[in-house]
Amino acid sequence: MFGWGDAMPVHKLSPVIGIFAALAAFVIDQITKAIVVANAASLSTGIAVFPGFNLVFYRNDGVTFGLLGGAPWWSLIALALAICGWLGVMLFRAENAVETLAYGAIIGGASGNVIDRVRYRAVTDFLDFYINSTHWPAFNMADVFVVSGVGLLLAAPWISARRPIKS
């Protein structure tokens, strides 16, 4: 066992990184969505930030790119919670800090979207990127964390092989 002055053992630190990542992703997602919802009237028509990027207010009752739109909201919550549970197990089984960070980001983002589904029966999207008149489907910070976490998870074997990660 370790006390206040002792360093946490390496095998105990990695899950802490993932848990912190999950909490950070969740909080950032919820804060940004609260700002968007508070300004929904202004954002409903969109606000140009710079060419190729608008802030908008949009509710998506589906998943990525509107897939499964119209599916019962509770089924998407159940699916997300089951996936988060599985990812939570994987987080604690992860072999390095990169993997725990990735799992945490995915869990935090997915949890943020679950909260939206519970509150609004849909997810609040607000980031709108486009080229000319072609718009990428609007998304939110939870989606950014999920996609970034998946990308990091896919890259983890190469990152860990190139440079040992200190936990």
C-alpha positions in Angstrom: 0.0 0.0 0.0 1.1 3.5 -0.5 0.6 6.6 1.6 0.3 10.3 1.0 4.0 10.8 0.4 4.5 7.8 -1.8 4.3 7.7 -5.5 1.3 5.7 -6.9 2.4 2.5 -8.5 2.5 2.5 -12.3 -0.2 -0.2 -12.6 -2.6 2.0 -10.5 -1.9 5.2 -12.3 -3.0 4.3 -15.8 -6.8 3.9 -15.0 -6.6 7.3 -13.3 -5.6 8.9 -16.6 -8.6 7.3 -18.3 -11.0 8.3 -15.5 -9.7 11.9 -15.7 -10.1 11.9 -19.5 -13.7 10.7 -19.2 -14.6 13.3 -16.6 -12.8 16.1 -18.6 -14.6 15.0 -21.9 -17.9 14.9 -20.1 -17.6 18.3 -18.5 -16.3 20.0 -21.6 -19.2 18.5 -23.6 -21.8 19.5 -21.1 -20.5 23.0 -20.7 -20.4 23.7 -24.4 -23.9 22.2 -24.9 -25.3 24.3 -22.1 -23.9 27.4 -23.8 -25.5 26.4 -27.1 -28.9 25.6 -25.5 -28.9 28.9 -23.7 -28.3 30.6 -27.1 -30.5 28.4 -29.1 -32.6 31.2 -30.5 -29.6 33.0 -32.0 -28.0 29.8 -33.2 -31.1 28.3 -34.8 -30.3 30.2 -38.0 -26.6 29.7 -37.6 -23.8 32.1 -36.9 -20.8 32.3 -39.3 -17.6 32.1 -37.3 -15.2 32.1 -40.3 -15.6 30.8 -43.9 -16.2 27.1 -43.7 -17.5 27.1 -40.1 -20.7 28.0 -38.5 -22.2 27.6 -35.0 -25.7 26.2 -35.2 -28.3 24.7 -33.0 -29.6 21.3 -34.1 -31.1 18.3 -32.3 -30.2 14.9 -33.8 -32.4 12.0 -32.7 -30.1 9.5 -34.4 -26.4 8.6 -34.0 -23.4 9.6 -36.1 -24.5 11.3 -39.4 -28.1 10.9 -38.4 -28.0 7.1 -38.7 -30.7 5.3 -36.7 -32.8 8.5 -36.7 -36.2 7.7 -35.4 -35.1 4.8 -33.3 -36.5 4.8 -29.8 -34.4 7.1 -27.7 -34.2 4.6 -24.9 -32.7 2.0 -27.2 -29.9 4.3 -28.1 -29.3 5.1 -24.4 -29.2 1.3 -23.6 -26.8 0.7 -26.5 -24.5 3.6 -25.4 -24.5 2.5 -21.8 -23.7 -1.1 -22.7 -20.8 0.1 -24.9 -19.6 2.4 -22.1 -19.7 -0.5 -19.6 -17.6 -2.6 -22.0 -15.2 0.2 -22.6 -14.9 0.8 -18.8 -13.7 -2.8 -18.4 -11.3 -2.3 -21.3 -10.0 0.9 -19.6 -9.1 -1.0 -16.5 -7.5 -3.8 -18.5 -5.5 -1.4 -20.7 -1.8 -2.0 -20.9 -0.7 1.6 -21.2 -1.6 5.2 -20.6 -2.4 5.9 -24.3 -5.1 3.2 -24.3 -6.6 4.4 -21.0 -6.7 8.0 -22.3 -8.4 6.8 -25.5 -11.0 4.7 -23.6 -11.7 7.6 -21.2 -12.2 10.1 -24.0 -14.7 7.7 -25.7 -16.6 7.0 -22.4 -16.8 10.7 -21.5 -18.1 11.7 -25.0 -20.6 8.9 -25.1 -21.8 9.7 -21.6 -22.3 13.4 -22.6 -24.5 12.3 -25.5 -26.4 9.9 -23.2 -27.3 12.8 -20.9 -28.6 14.7 -23.9 -30.8 11.7 -24.9 -32.2 11.5 -21.4 -32.9 15.2 -21.2 -34.0 16.0 -24.7 -34.6 12.6 -26.4 -32.0 13.8 -28.9 -28.4 15.0 -29.0 -27.5 18.7 -29.3 -25.2 19.4 -32.2 -23.6 22.8 -33.0 -20.4 22.5 -35.0 -21.1 23.0 -38.7 -18.2 22.7 -41.1 -18.8 23.2 -44.8 -17.1 23.8 -48.2 -19.2 26.0 -50.5 -22.7 24.6 -50.1 -21.7 21.2 -48.9 -22.1 20.8 -45.2 -20.6 18.0 -43.0 -23.2 16.8 -40.6 -23.3 19.0 -37.5 -21.7 17.5 -34.5 -20.7 18.3 -30.9 -17.7 18.1 -28.5 -18.9 14.6 -27.4 -18.5 13.4 -31.0 -15.0 15.0 -31.1 -14.0 13.1 -28.0 -15.4 9.8 -29.3 -13.8 10.1 -32.7 -10.5 11.3 -31.2 -10.5 8.5 -28.7 -11.1 5.9 -31.4 -8.3 7.4 -33.5 -6.0 7.3 -30.5 -7.0 3.8 -29.7 -6.2 2.7 -33.2 -2.8 4.5 -33.1 -1.9 3.3 -29.5 0.1 0.2 -30.6 2.4 2.4 -32.8 2.6 5.2 -30.2 3.5 2.7 -27.5 6.0 0.9 -29.6 7.8 4.1 -30.7 8.1 5.6 -27.2 7.5 4.0 -23.9 4.6 5.8 -22.1 5.3 6.7 -18.5 2.1 6.3 -16.5 
